[in-house]
């Protein structure tokens, strides 16, 4: 037998012995070696970092800060395109050939005036100048003219118009107001208690509206007369500027 064959026979015997050992008690030996390896590894990890200084982390005080940010919806900033609108039912403009010129306001027409009484004027219109009033014993403006007459004498409407007021005043007595077509108002004061016209009546120049009385308390010391006033645009005017002159 050669040396090579002898060596081969020895290796086969050794291999059989190892396999027999591993099949028996060898399993437990391998298990112990694994546990020992795990223990050594844990020891190395546990004690290997003992030489490294790790800084202490300071405690962070609670100051009430909110660390969570609420979600806020941000709308898209896409440009909004204008919506095209359709205009319908647009009235057509007036035709140049059918346009009418603006209406012109005609000035008030002159109307015919007469005097309310034929008597003399005993106190004239004073405008803004105060005059003495014997009954009131004071100085005041005289807003009309005083035409002398007799109690019961007919008083005439001075022009065509419409009765707009009939009333009794504590100072001027029984009063009739007539508005004329030219915008002037005539005011008859000191009439008797029973005027001949009512509010809304149409009158003409020279028509009887009542009779002369003694009802004007603020001029009672004067002889019987008609206190006659005229107003234009809310202001007193001198009746002599409108009435015809007294006939001789």
C-alpha positions as CSV (number, residue, x, y, z in Angstrom):
1,X,0.0,0.0,0.0
2,X,1.4,3.3,-0.9
3,X,1.7,6.4,1.4
4,X,-1.0,8.3,-0.5
5,X,-3.5,5.5,0.2
6,X,-2.5,5.5,3.9
7,X,-3.1,9.3,4.2
8,X,-6.4,9.0,2.5
9,X,-7.5,6.2,4.9
10,X,-6.5,8.4,7.9
11,X,-8.6,11.3,6.6
12,X,-11.6,9.1,6.1
13,X,-11.3,7.9,9.7
14,X,-11.0,11.4,11.1
15,X,-14.0,12.6,9.1
16,X,-16.1,9.7,10.4
17,X,-15.1,10.6,14.0
18,X,-16.0,14.3,13.5
19,X,-19.4,13.4,11.9
20,X,-20.1,11.0,14.8
21,X,-19.2,13.7,17.3
22,X,-21.3,16.4,15.6
23,X,-24.2,14.0,15.4
24,X,-24.1,13.5,19.1
25,X,-22.7,16.0,21.6
26,X,-21.3,18.3,19.0
27,X,-24.6,20.0,18.5
28,X,-24.6,21.3,22.0
29,X,-21.1,22.5,21.7
30,X,-21.9,24.6,18.7
31,X,-24.9,26.1,20.5
32,X,-22.7,27.2,23.4
33,X,-20.2,28.8,21.1
34,X,-23.0,30.9,19.5
35,X,-24.3,32.1,22.9
36,X,-20.8,33.0,23.9
37,X,-20.2,35.0,20.8
38,X,-23.5,37.0,21.4
39,X,-22.4,37.7,25.0
40,X,-19.0,38.9,23.9
41,X,-20.6,41.2,21.3
42,X,-23.0,42.7,23.9
43,X,-20.1,43.4,26.2
44,X,-18.1,45.2,23.6
45,X,-21.1,47.4,22.6
46,X,-21.9,48.2,26.3
47,X,-18.5,49.1,27.5
48,X,-16.8,50.4,24.4
49,X,-18.5,53.9,24.7
50,X,-17.7,54.4,28.3
51,X,-14.6,56.5,27.5
52,X,-16.6,59.0,25.3
53,X,-18.0,62.1,27.0
54,X,-21.6,62.8,25.9
55,X,-22.8,66.4,26.7
56,X,-25.9,66.6,28.8
57,X,-29.0,68.0,27.0
58,X,-30.5,70.8,29.0
59,X,-34.2,70.7,29.8
60,X,-36.2,73.0,27.5
61,X,-38.8,75.0,29.5
62,X,-42.4,74.9,28.4
63,X,-43.2,78.4,27.2
64,X,-46.5,77.6,25.6
65,X,-45.3,77.7,22.0
66,X,-47.5,76.0,19.5
67,X,-45.4,73.8,17.4
68,X,-48.1,72.7,15.1
69,X,-49.2,75.2,12.4
70,X,-52.9,75.0,11.4
71,X,-53.5,74.5,7.7
72,X,-55.0,77.5,6.0
73,X,-56.6,77.2,2.7
74,X,-55.1,79.7,0.2
75,X,-57.3,80.2,-2.8
76,X,-55.8,80.1,-6.2
77,X,-54.8,83.5,-7.5
78,X,-55.7,82.8,-11.0
79,X,-57.0,85.9,-12.9
80,X,-60.7,86.1,-13.2
81,X,-61.7,86.7,-16.8
82,X,-64.5,89.3,-17.3
83,X,-67.9,87.9,-18.2
84,X,-69.1,89.3,-21.4
85,X,-72.6,90.6,-21.0
86,X,-75.1,91.0,-23.7
87,X,-77.1,94.2,-23.6
88,X,-80.6,93.9,-24.8
89,X,-83.6,96.1,-25.0
90,X,-81.7,99.3,-25.4
91,X,-84.1,102.1,-26.4
92,X,-83.1,103.7,-29.6
93,X,-82.2,107.4,-29.5
94,X,-84.5,109.9,-31.0
95,X,-84.3,110.5,-34.7
96,X,-82.6,113.8,-35.6
97,X,-85.5,114.5,-37.9
98,X,-88.1,114.0,-35.1
99,X,-86.4,115.8,-32.2
100,X,-88.6,118.6,-30.9
101,X,-87.0,121.8,-29.7
102,X,-87.4,122.5,-26.0
103,X,-90.6,124.2,-25.0
104,X,-90.2,127.9,-24.3
105,X,-91.8,129.3,-21.2
106,X,-93.9,132.3,-22.1
107,X,-93.9,135.3,-19.8
108,X,-97.1,135.9,-17.9
109,X,-99.6,137.8,-19.9
110,X,-100.9,141.1,-18.7
111,X,-104.4,141.1,-17.4
112,X,-107.0,143.8,-16.8
113,X,-107.1,145.4,-13.4
114,X,-109.7,147.5,-11.7
115,X,-109.7,149.2,-8.3
116,X,-111.4,147.4,-5.4
117,X,-113.0,150.6,-4.0
118,X,-113.3,154.0,-5.7
119,X,-112.3,155.9,-2.5
120,X,-109.2,157.9,-1.6
121,X,-106.0,156.3,-0.2
122,X,-105.6,157.4,3.4
123,X,-102.4,155.5,4.2
124,X,-99.9,154.5,1.5
125,X,-97.7,151.4,1.1
126,X,-94.5,152.1,3.1
127,X,-92.2,149.2,1.9
128,X,-89.4,148.7,4.4
129,X,-90.0,152.1,6.1
130,X,-91.8,152.0,9.4
131,X,-94.8,154.4,9.8
132,X,-96.8,155.3,12.9
133,X,-99.9,153.2,13.6
134,X,-102.4,155.1,15.9
135,X,-104.4,152.0,16.9
136,X,-101.3,150.0,17.9
137,X,-99.4,153.1,19.1
138,X,-96.2,152.0,17.5
139,X,-94.1,152.3,14.4
140,X,-94.3,149.4,11.8
141,X,-94.2,148.9,8.1
142,X,-97.4,149.3,6.2
143,X,-97.7,146.3,3.8
144,X,-100.6,147.6,1.7
145,X,-102.8,150.7,1.0
146,X,-105.8,151.8,3.0
147,X,-108.8,152.8,0.7
148,X,-111.5,154.8,2.5
149,X,-115.1,153.7,2.1
150,X,-118.4,153.2,4.0
151,X,-119.4,150.1,5.9
152,X,-121.5,147.8,3.7
153,X,-120.0,149.2,0.4
154,X,-119.3,146.4,-2.2
155,X,-115.7,145.4,-2.6
156,X,-114.6,144.2,-6.1
157,X,-112.1,141.7,-7.3
158,X,-109.3,143.6,-9.0
159,X,-108.8,141.1,-11.8
160,X,-109.6,137.6,-13.1
161,X,-108.5,134.8,-10.9
162,X,-109.3,132.2,-8.3
163,X,-110.1,132.4,-4.6
164,X,-107.4,130.5,-2.7
165,X,-108.2,131.5,0.9
166,X,-111.0,132.9,3.1
167,X,-110.3,133.4,6.8
168,X,-110.6,135.7,9.8
169,X,-107.4,137.1,11.3
170,X,-107.2,138.5,14.9
171,X,-105.6,141.8,13.5
172,X,-106.6,142.0,9.9
173,X,-110.2,140.8,10.3
174,X,-112.1,138.9,7.6
175,X,-109.7,138.3,4.7
176,X,-110.2,137.1,1.1
177,X,-107.1,136.0,-1.0
178,X,-107.3,135.8,-4.8
179,X,-104.6,134.4,-7.1
180,X,-104.5,136.0,-10.5
181,X,-103.3,134.6,-13.9
182,X,-100.1,136.7,-13.8
183,X,-99.0,135.2,-10.5
184,X,-99.9,138.2,-8.3
185,X,-102.1,137.7,-5.3
186,X,-104.6,140.3,-4.1
187,X,-105.5,140.4,-0.4
188,X,-108.6,142.1,0.9
189,X,-108.6,142.8,4.7
190,X,-111.3,144.2,7.0
191,X,-114.4,142.8,5.1
192,X,-117.7,142.1,6.7
193,X,-118.4,138.8,8.4
194,X,-120.1,137.2,5.4
195,X,-118.0,137.3,2.2
196,X,-119.7,136.6,-1.1
197,X,-117.1,134.0,-2.3
198,X,-115.6,130.8,-1.1
199,X,-112.3,129.0,-1.7
200,X,-112.1,127.6,-5.2
201,X,-114.5,130.2,-6.8
202,X,-113.4,131.7,-10.1
203,X,-113.8,135.5,-10.2
204,X,-113.4,138.2,-12.9
205,X,-112.4,141.8,-12.7
206,X,-115.1,143.9,-11.1
207,X,-117.0,141.0,-9.5
208,X,-118.3,141.6,-6.0
209,X,-116.5,139.4,-3.4
210,X,-118.0,140.9,-0.2
211,X,-118.7,144.2,1.5
212,X,-116.6,146.6,3.6
213,X,-116.8,146.0,7.4
214,X,-115.0,147.1,10.6
215,X,-113.2,143.9,11.4
216,X,-109.6,144.9,11.1
217,X,-108.6,145.4,14.8
218,X,-105.1,146.7,14.1
219,X,-106.5,149.8,12.4
220,X,-109.7,150.3,14.3
221,X,-109.0,154.0,15.2
222,X,-108.9,154.9,11.5
223,X,-112.1,155.7,9.6
224,X,-113.8,152.8,7.7
225,X,-111.5,151.6,5.0
226,X,-110.2,148.5,3.1
227,X,-106.7,147.4,3.9
228,X,-105.6,146.1,0.5
229,X,-102.4,144.2,-0.2
230,X,-100.6,142.6,-3.2
231,X,-97.9,140.0,-3.3
232,X,-95.6,138.7,-6.1
233,X,-93.4,135.7,-5.6
234,X,-94.1,135.7,-1.9
235,X,-93.2,139.4,-1.3
236,X,-95.3,142.4,-0.8
237,X,-95.4,145.0,-3.6
238,X,-97.0,148.5,-3.9
239,X,-100.6,148.0,-5.2
240,X,-100.4,151.4,-6.9
241,X,-97.8,149.9,-9.3
242,X,-100.5,147.5,-10.6
243,X,-103.9,149.2,-10.1
244,X,-105.1,151.8,-12.5
245,X,-105.0,155.4,-11.3
246,X,-108.2,156.7,-9.6
247,X,-110.6,158.3,-12.1
248,X,-111.4,162.0,-11.4
